[in-house]
Amino acid sequence: MEKESEKSAKQNITAPIRIGYSLSLTGILAPNGKTAFLAHKLWEENINNNGGLLGRPVQLVCVDDQTNPNLVSGIYKKLLIEEKVDLIIGGYGDNSIKPAMPLVIEHNRFFVGLMGLAVNQEFIYENYFAMIPTGPSPGTALTEGFFLVAAKQHPKPETVAILSADAPFSKSPVIGAKENCSKNGMRVVFEETYPLSTKDFSPFIQKVQQTGADILFMCSYVSDSVGLIRAINKEDLQAKLVGGAMIGPQNGSVKLELGPLLNGIVNYEYWLPVEKLMYPGVEEMIEKYQARAQQEGTDPLGYYVAPMAYAQLQIVEQAITATQSLDDSMLAAYTRDAVFHTIVGDVKFGKGGGWTEPRVLQVQYQKLTDNTIAQFKDAKTQVVLLPENLSSGNLIYPYTKAKNGMA
């Protein structure tokens, strides 16, 4: 008769590798959380169709944190202690990652987060890794390209107005923006924050207009990005460069909602379907994602979150495959030194878990004429300005010229 210990060992060999985490599948960040979840499912299906990992199938155990940071710690506690998942990963953004960090550190777990901007600056935890191309100085890197673009213009714009949401996520980019202003010989002449509950942004844009600032730099969330861009168009803002660190324009649903109102805006992106960013596997993943996006109720394009979310799990996959282990310490040690080959290119992590080299794209929306999805699948309407080695076109300057669809 088979011994109980042998039976248990056999079951463990064939049992799924369970990867637990939380995502914002409802609440204000649901559009990006649901996009990440679909990309994760595509990775899970691909892995299992190819025999799993370590000869075992993979099972994602994802819990909705409702975009409520107060729920995150409890979710991870249950995953680790009651569910006893094999591995954990981070959800989308600071909101879902940072509250989990104390528990992750307490249990000394390997932890790859998705797009948390400056999560580990407080903890300095050596087993944390961030799937975000902002490099070792995230706040500065996110805004650096915007001001480099400005500094290249003739005559160079000199004055800057800053509008930002009164929320924790905006603090680091605004500090970075001020550093980049100073570095490029520009000065801030106006700065104001607005409550996240704001519905009418016209009064704020009118104040900016009155300053005559050459540049309007904004740090905003999804719904307020929409409100700000509508107000900028309504008030016929005359600034020479507009955009910055806006969360929202990257989302396909927001792109379709705003259409031509985006013309002239310069903002950051992490991936777009331009020739120089078509790394192995990314086109296939995007095609599969877009084929299921409507059915799953997610971002119809997926360019912002889906490639990074898929690559997040490729990091985990390659670490497991290389070490032939699920041991957190071994996985973390490997990840600290390895170069990973992902659908968003080669990735190496440095001190603090950020990428060793930043690769934030600065993009200008150009020559949009309607609100159809086909326009946004055409790389010509989202021109990559920086980094120069990934550039796909030139800035239309000033903003008023680009806003009116002129070349």
Disulfide bonds with the S-S distance in Angstrom:
none
